[in-house]
């Protein structure tokens, strides 16, 4: 009986860890995109003639960060159901 209780407790802790992992991935992506936006606005303020180049680079980098965050959340969900 103690073995079953230990297995149930371990499964609960694993699910908690999976949820924390997904949350940390989402928070990290938000912080990264915020940093990119802040840096892009500062760069545009310094060199207004380079606005289009800075904006396009910012969008590409933000998309890459979102992709990595989505991948991390999907991995966490797969671990939850497998």
N, C-alpha and C positions, 0 to 999 in steps of 0.2 A: 504494500500500500504506500509506503514511503517513497518508493521508486516512482510511482505514478504522480505523486504530489510534486516531487522534484522535477519531473519532466514537464508538468503543467506550469510550474513556476518558471522554468527555463524558457518555455514557449512564450509566456507572458513578457518576460524580460526581453526576449528577442524581438517581439512586436514593438515594444517600447523603443528599442534601439533603432528599429527600422523607421519608425515615425520621427524620431529625433534626427536621423540621417536625412530624411526628406526635407524636414524643416530647416536644417542647417544649409542644405543645398539651395533652397529657395531664398533664404536670408543672404547667403553669399552672393547669389546672382543679383539680388536687389542692391546690395552694397557696391558690387562691381559696376553695374550700370549707372548707379548714382555717381560714382567716381568718374566714369567716362563722360557723363553729361557735364559734370562740373569742369573737368579739364577742357572739354571741347568749348564750353562757353568762355573760359579764360583765354583759350587760344584764339577764338574768333574776336574777342575784345582787343587782343594785341595786334592781330593781323586781319582786319575785316576783308581784305581782298582775297584771302584764302578760305572764305566761308564755305564754298561748295566742296572743296577738297576735304576740309575738316569734317563737314557734315557727312559726306559719303563714307569716310573712314570710320566715323563714330557709329554709323548705322551698321556697317559690316562687323565691327567688333562687338557691338551690343547683340547682334544676331548670333554670333559665335558663343557668347556667354550664355544666352538663352538656350542654345542647343545643348551646351554642356549641363546646364541646370536641369533641363528636361530629361536628358539621359540619366542623370543621377536619380531623379524622382522615379523614373520608369524602373531603374534597377532596384530601388527600394520597394516598389510595388511588386515586382517579380519575386523578390525575396520574401515578401509577405505571403504570397499565395503559393509558393513552392516549398 
